Amino acid sequence: MKRVRVTLSNGKEFYFDEHGDPPPIYDIVNWQLNPERTIQQIKVGSYNATTSTDGIFTIKTGALLWHNGEREVPESVCSKSCPQGFRKAIKIREPLCCFQCVLCPLGEVSSQTDAFECFKCPWDKWPDPQKTKCVPKTEDYLSYLEPLGTILTIVNIASSLVPYIVLRILTLKKSSALVKASNYSVSCLLLVALSLCFLCSLLFIGYPTPEKCLFRQAAFGMAFVLCISCILAKTVMVLFAFMAIKPRSHMKKWTNTGVSYFIISVCFILQFLLCITWLSLRPPFVELNIHTNPGFIIVECNEGSPMAFWSMLTYLFLLATISFLVAFLVRRLPDSFNEAQFITFSMLAFLCVWLSFIPASLSSQGKYAVAMEIFAIMASSWAILTCMFLPKCFIILFRPDRNSKDCIMKRHRHAVVKTCRI
């Protein structure tokens, strides 16, 4: 039987293989519903092992008609494949082949099709918009190259030159009555301190290096304490000057320049000791903040000890408040040139700026918190510069007739008579 080979009437050869089995020959039929709603079998292909390799399996896809009456092949699953950036999620009360595609959560990616889970990016990377791969995070800080940083840099550098212009005016007119009456040496020191206040804000701009973080707040505190202590010395000298004109007064010995320098030195040394203690025990350092804005690495300075920073700021508030109160009390006292009114306005503006800075800084994060502190430094410095020196410069440049000893003494006598009447 194994050697039997018979040619059939249709020309096909019939035989048995070595196992005694005939060659497989099948017709592929498609059950279709005809218009009479009965089932008919339509041959749509065949499987014939006796033919050549290419013709063993043949099927006419165009002749197929599926159960839904369509000729397109129906999907074998109830859900499509999930692309990259998505993961599979099982549908409740549905077969296992049914699932839904869920976008990967924040900070996670999937780089495969039909992934069952997403993978979290490393701390220094973030998903791309398609969530198919992790890319390095962008570092965020107040840069010199961005518009805000550029504007602040230009404004602060230009502002730092204004005190030197005012100092030049006072130096040229230092022999005039107005400049002598306003304590020339302390005024010069105050102008230098104001210029340093503007320049110290430049330490807050640019990439936060360890050196910048270490010294920027200390430089800010030292520059402003020098500024406020000069104003406090001026305020005390106005009070001593009035008390010295009273009969049998022993206060005249306290009206010399040495007392002013002593007050400035004591206030400055206390702030210096506070800053040295702060930098020695818990110094500021560079911190990479990845929590405020997950898509960025915020490079910022950690102050090390918030208590030390706020203590330094509180000390400035204390000096400014004392200057404000003393200046307010002696604002109407007769003196050759009573600066108390100017000191009152300057300290009032200083306190308002920094009191508004506290809630603004606490509600800001990253480079915007740094920008808020720079704005506070600029605003308070300009307030002191304007209130303390604008009236003097106006009189020196535009009203030289009022910059004379006779004019000042005339106002002085008028104020003394007015006080005596009261």
Buried (B, 14 or more C-beta within 10 A) or exposed (E): EEEEEEEEEEEEEEBBEEEEEEBEEEEBEBEBEEEEEEEEEBEBBBBBEBBEEEEEBEEEEEEBBEEEEEEEEEEEEEBEEBBBBBBBEEBEEEEEEEBEBEEBEEBBBBEEEBBEEBBBBEEEBBBEEEBBBBEEBEEBBBBEEEEBBEEBBEBBEEBBEBBEEBBEBBEEBEEBBBBBBBBBEBBBBBBBBBBBBBBBBBBBBBEBEEEBBBBBBBBBBBBBBBBBBBBBBBBBBBBBBBBBBEEEEEBEEBBEEEBBBEBBEEBBEBBBEBBEEBBEEBBBEBBBBBEEBEEBBBBBBBBBBEEBBEBBBEBBBEBBBBBBEBBBEBBEBBBBBBBBBBBBBBBBBBBEBBEBBEEBBEEBBBBEBBBBBBBBBBBBBBBBBBBBBEBBBEBBEEEEEBBEBEBBEEBBEEBBEEEEEE
